[in-house]
Amino acid sequence: MIQAIRGMSDILPADTPYWQYIEDSACALFSAYGYGEIRFPLVEKTELFARSIGEVTDIVEKEMYVFTDRSGESLSLRPEGTAGCVRAGIQHHLLRNQIQRLWYMGPMFRHERPQKGRYRQFHQIGVEAFGIPDPGIDAEILMMITRLWRKLGVSGLRLELNSLCTGTARDIYREKLIKYFSAQLDRLDEDSRRRLHTNPLRILDSKNPALWPIIENAPRISDFLDSESKEHFEALRSILDTVKIDYVVNPYLVRGLDYYTGTVFEWTTDRLGSQAAVCAGGRFDTLVSQMGESSTPALGCAIGLERLVELLKEDSQKSDGRNIPKPTPHAYLVAVGAKAGCTGHSLAEELRDRFPDLRLIVDTQTGSFKAKLKRADRSAAQIALLLGENEVTTGQVGVKHLREQVSQRTLTRSELNDYLDTLLTDMK
């Protein structure tokens, strides 16, 4: 039996309502804030990710799915969305001297060791804003995502903030880190030694608990921030304090991608084991110019959908699923007899034309009336619509409640329309 690739999971009908609920909620919310959806390919030139994410990052060095196509060009499945979003923005002239608020959604790919909350094919919703240098846009994205958590009813998320050095200050801080960690070389693990001269800031983000005594005594980023970065970060914190969004400043938060500069942030939880980050992002003010376009301030974040779905399912189970719309059918049409079968399909299409929101299943299998009613009951529909030869002759339809103790009735077509109108209104 052929099975799915390790780390690439099927999403089954029992779980898709959670995904749809998140996706629909995010789409409506982002639109309300003025963000437009952008879609770009799953496959890009490998060079795009090497230039944007950083050649010495774990993603580019060890985790990307890279292959050579028939023309000899190196291509990669996208490991994240920002690089593709920037590439699309530059290619289609969306970024130069313009303000853009964009969002996207879809699968990403990294060849990692699969575990709970970490997969080789995973899904993200990303948000990116271009052309605004002010801290107000940092605050807007943080407020918008906070509102999404409230809208979804997800609890237990903690916002962590930090600000990274930029320009010359970053170079000075980098050299201080190299000097400090070089003096601790015999106590560093293999990953930290490998990063020491290429990306020493990533050592601060190590998940190895044995390194924490060393990391806690390392030079602090906040001591090396230039005045402009300090003012930006203080202004952001002031806005968040004013709108009463809780956060903590985490001086060790650096993020794992080379393009981040300035503000960085994560929403974390202790409910998912070692995979704590549910949403993360920050400023990448130099990335657009690195990609060949004029310098453009930018900020973005990505939400890990698999992790968010796990939290939503857990919270939903505690509240008996009241937050999640369940797309169960409203009605199940049972027709017995050849003539009734044809009439049943015609009736169903007429009802769908009249009631676009009606969820109606037509029983298309052969069998006795009793067998069809059993299938109607198993469908979880509220009512069964009954058609036999007598109903076809008289132009009527039987209505049987499947979830309530209500007497069965026979209605004319016009009475059925009024009845369904009331039913759908009551179920909203």
N, C-alpha and C positions, 0 to 999 in steps of 0.2 A: 504494500500500500504506500503510495506517495504521500508524504506529509509536508506541511509547511516548513520553510527554512527556519532553522533555529534562530530564535530572537525576532522572528517576523510572525506576528500573531493575527489570526482571524478575529474579526469583531462580529459577534453573533447577534441575532435579533433580540435576545434578552437584554443585551447591553446597549444597542444602538439608541434607544430613547435617551440615555444619559448623554451620549455624544451629541445627538441632535439638540438636546436642551441647551448644552453649553454653546454649541455652534450658533444656534438661533439667537440666544441671549447676547453673545458677543457681537454678532453681526448687527443687531438692532442698537446695541449700546454704542459701538464704534461709529455707526452712521449718525447717531444723535450728537456725537461730539465733532462731526465733520470729517471723519476718516473714510476714504474710499478704498474699495477692495482692488488689489492688484494680484494677478496670477502670472507665474513664470515657470519655466521648465523644471522638471526633476533632474535633468542632466545638464551640466555646464562643463566648460573647458576646465581642466584641472588647474590651469594657471590662475583662474579666477580665485580659487580658494587659497592657493599657495600665497598669492599676493595680498589677499585681504585678511585671512585668519592668521597667517604667519607660518613660515616653513618649518619652524622648530616647535610648533605646538603639537600636542598629542594627536589632535584631530588630523592634521595634515601628515604627520610622520607615521602614525600607526592605525588610524581608524577609518580613513576614507575608502570607499569602494571605487577603485580606479581601474579603467580598462582602456584599451586602444581600439578605436573603431577601424573600419575597413580602409579608411583613407590615411591611417597611421597617426591620427590625432589622439592625444591623451584626454579622456573625458572622465568625469566623476559624477556619481550620484550625489545630490546636494546633501551635505552634512548639517547645514543650518540655512536660514533664510535671508539674513541681512546682505550677504555678498550678492546673491541673485537679485535682490530688490534694488541695490545700488546699481548693479550692472544694467538692469532694465531701465532705471531712471535716467542713467546717462545715455544709453542707446536711443531712447525715445524722447530725449530733450525735455525731461520733466523737472530737472533739478537746477539748472543754471538760472540764478536770480529769481527763483521761484520758491514759494512755500508749498510744501506737499505734506499732507497727512495721509498715510497709507496703512493698510492692514492686509494680511494674507493668511492662508491656512493650508495645511497639507502635510504629507509625509516627508521625513528626513531620514538619512541613512548613515549609520556609523558602525563599523565592525568592532563592537565592544563585547565584553563578556556578559551575556545576558543574566539579569537578576531582576528582582521585583523593582519596578519603576525605571528600569534601564533596558532598552531593547535595541536591536539592530535596525529595525524599521520602527520609527516612533513619529508621533504627530505633534505639530506645533501650531499655535495661533500667534502670529507676530504682528507687532505694531511699530511703525517707523515714522518719525517726523523730521522733515528736512527744511533748512533755511531759517531756523529760529535759534539764535544764540542765547536767548534770555532764559533764566531759571524758571520762568513761568511755564514753559513747555515741559520741563522736567516734572514740575508739580502736576501739570495737567495729565500726563500719562500715569503718574502714580495715583492720582485721584480717580482716574477712569478705571484702572485695574482694581482699585479698592472698591469702587462701586460695583464692578462685576462680581467680586466675591460676595457682596451683600445681596446682589440680585439672584445669585445662584444659591445662596444660603449655606455657603461653605465656611466652616469655622476653623480656628486653630492655626491661622497663618500669621507669621511674624515678618514685618518689613525690616530689612537690614540695609543700611546706607553706608557709603564711603565715597571719598573723592580721590582720584588718582592724580599724580603729578603729570604735568604736560611740558613739552619743550625741553629747555635747558634744565629745569628743575627735575624732570624725570631722569635725564642723563646723570645728574649729580646723585640722585637717590639710588639709581641703579648701581653706580660705582660704590656707594656706601654699603649696599647690600652684598655685593660681591666680596668686598673686603671683610665684612662681618662673617658671612657664611664660610668664606675660605678659611677663616681661623677655627671654624667648627667642622672642618671637612671630614674628620674621622667619625663624627657623630651623624652625618647626613646619610639618608638612604640613597639607593641607586638613582631614583627619579630626580631627587634634589641635586645630586652631583651632576647629572646630565643637563639640568636646567641652569646650573650655577652661572655660566658665562653667556648663555643664550637668552634666558628669560628668568632672571632671578626673582622677579616679583611673584612668579607662580609658586615658589617655595612657601610663600606666606599663606597660600591657599591649600597647603598639603593637608590631606585627611589622615595622615599617619600620626596617631596620638603620641608616639615616642618623640616626635619632633617639636611638640608644643612648648616644652621648656626652653628650647632654643629660639623658636619663633617669637615667643612672648617678649624676649629681650632684644629682638632685632630693632633696628632704627624704624621709627614710626613714619608712615607716609605723611601724616598731618604736619610733622615738623619741617617738611620740605616743600609744602605747597607754596606756589607763588601767590601774590596778593590778589590777582584776578580770580584764581581758582578758589581761594578762601572766601572772597566776597560772593561768588556764585553759589558755593555750598551753603554759606550762612543764609543767603536770601532764600534758597530752596527750603531749608529747615524752617525758616520763619513762616513761609507760606503753609507748610505742612502743619506747623503748630497752630496757625490761625484757623485752619479748616479741621483741626482736631483729628489728624491722622497719626496714629501711633507708629513709632519707628525706634530702632536702636542704631547707633553708629557703631559699625564693626570695622576697626582699623585694619583687619587682616583680609577684608573682602577685596579681591582684585579681579575676579572673573578670568576665564581661561582662554580668551581670545585676544590677540595682540592689538586689535584695532580700538580697544576701549581707551578713552581719555576722559578725565574729569569724573562726573557723577557715575557711580555704579551702584546697583541695588539688586536685592534678591528677596523674594518671599519664600520663607522656609517653614517647614513643619516637622514635628517629631513623630508624626503618625505614619511615616512611610519607610521607617528603617534608615538605612544609610543614604538613600536618595532623598535628601531633605529639600532641595530647591524645586519649587513648583512654577515659579516665574522669575526671570532674571533678565537684566539688561543694563543699559547705561549709555553714556555719550560716546560717539565715534566721530568727532569733529574733523579728523584728518583723513578718514577713509575715502571720501569722495575724491579728494585731490590726489590721493595715492593711486586711484583708479583712472586718473587722467582728466578729470573735470576740474573746473574752478573750485577753490576752497569753499566748502559748504558745511555749516554746522548741522549736526544730526544727532538723533537720539532714538533709541528703540528698545524693545524687550520681546521676549518670547515666552509663551505659556506652554508647559509640557502637558499635553492633553491626557495621556495615559495616567499620569500622576493625579491630575485634577479629577478625572473620572473616578479613580479609586476613592478620593476624599468625598466626592459627591455621593457615591454609592453608600459609603459608610454613614454619612449624615442623613441620607434619604431613608436608610433602613431604621435609623433611630426615630425618624418622624413618620414612619409607616408609608414612606414614599410620597408624601403629600406635595413635595416640591416638583416632582417629575411628571409631566403629562404622559399618560399611557395611551398610545394610539390604538385602543381596543375598538372593535367595530361597533357602530350604533345598531346595525340591523343585519340580519341574515335571511336571505330570501330562499324559501323552500317551495319548489314547484314539483308537482307529481303528475306525470302523464306527458305524452309527447306535445300535445297542443299547449299545455300549461308551461312546458319548458321553453318553447319559443316566446310565448307571451311574457314569461318571467324575465327573459333577457331584455325584451323591449321595455318592460316596466322599469327595470333597473336603470337602463340608460336614460329614460325620461326623468327618473328621480335624481340621478346624478346631474343632469342638466339643470334641474330646478333647484337642487340643494348642493352647491359645490363643496360644502364642508362635510357632507354625509359620507360616513365610512360604511360601505355596504358590501357584503360578501354574497355572491350568488352560489348556491349549491349546484355544482355542475356534474356531480357523480350520480350514477344510477343507484337504485336501492329503494327500499320501502319508505313510506312516510315516517315510520318510527325511527329508522336508521338516519334519515335526514334530520329529524329533530334532535337526535343525539349529537350529530355533528354541529348543529346550530348551538346547542348548549355548550359544547366544548370550545366553541369559537370565542366565548366571553362576550358575545353581543348582548345588548340590552333587550332586544325584541326579535322575534321571528316574524317575517312576512310570509303568509301562507297562500299558495295558489294551487287549486285543484281544477278539475274540469268544470265544476259547478261555479266557482268564482270567475273563471274565464267567461262563462256564458252570461253571468249576471253583471259582469264588469265591476266586481268587488274584490277586496283583499282581506284575508284574515290577519289579525294581529295578536300574537301571543307573547306575553311578557315572560322573559327567561330568568330574571333576577328578583322579581317582586311577585307577591301574591295578588295578582290583578286578573280579573275575569277576562277570558279571551273574547274578542269582539270581531265583528265583520264590518268593514267600512267601504263606502264608495270611494272612488278615486279622489274626488274633491275633499272628502272627509279625511282621507289618508294624508293629503298634502297639509291640511291644517294640523293634523295630529303630529306629523314629523316636524313641522315648523315649531310647535310647542316643545317637542322632545329635545330638539337641538338647542333651543333657547335655554331650557332648564339645565342642560348638560354643559353649558359654557362656564 
